[in-house]
Amino acid sequence: MPKHQLIIMRHGKSDWSEQGKPDFERPLTMRGRKAAEKMAKWLKRQYRADRILCSPALRAKQTCQFVVKHLKLSEQNIIWEPSLYEASVEHLTAAINTYSKDIHSLLLIGHNPGLDQLLCYLSQNPPPVSDSGKILTTAAVAVLDYGAHAITTKPHCAALECLVRPKELDLL
């Protein structure tokens, strides 16, 4: 029987170069695209997703496109959820509760600081920080394992199976 997993992915590095561009419309930088693709390829080797729940902000959408391409998922498996943009833990858990029913693996693509807070809230153990003191760097992926139990948003209910950052893949 497949285990239940919540996969949390932060969008790739976004472009701040255009003055006056609304935050919601910021695209990925070239570095962000490369990291998103690298992480999508890594996900393909390690995991599957029954459904993707993604922020509709441009940088999150572009990150999601790399994941969909490499996991060979249908666009029908994606839910563009507006509440994920600038979401608090409460908004994120509400979305997870709504969209994780009847599936084994949910991939959530969104933004910080909400995703960091969500990971700390759900994980049984504190997530490791990077050399720069961050939890989910851009394009990082964390996998929470629920075993045979359905995905839930109760505090500290899941085991942190892994937390992988793009720079760390270069070391593997």
Secondary structure, DSSP 4 states (H G I P E B T S, - for coil): -PPEEEEEEEPPPBP--STT--GGG--B-HHHHHHHHHHHHHHHHH---SEEEE--SHHHHHHHHHHHHHHT--GGGEEE-GGGTT--HHHHHHHHHHH-TT-SEEEEEE-TTHHHHHHHHHBSSPPPP-TTS-SS-TT-EEEEEEETSPP--STT-BEEEEEE-HHHHTT-
